[in-house]
Amino acid sequence: MKFDKFKINLDSFVNIRNSIAHGENSYVLSIDNFEKYVNLVNDLIFQLQTEIEIYITEKKYLKQNVTENSN
């Protein structure tokens, strides 16, 4: 899938977020890691935007006519 390339970094980001949300203060975020995760979120948003644009421009939201599928 197109989003698979983000999985490892996204899982790491989510684990950090969960640790902070549950009150664990053991994780110190460096500026390098902060920039890494900001870039990750930007890349994910861009990929999602691209997928939405393709979905709309190719009209994938429309049902295909049954007779079109049988040809």
Secondary structure, DSSP 8 states (H G I E B T S, - for coil): -TTGGGHHHHHHHHHHHHHHHTT-------HHHHHHHHHHHHHHHHHHHHHHHHHHHTTTTS---HHHHH-
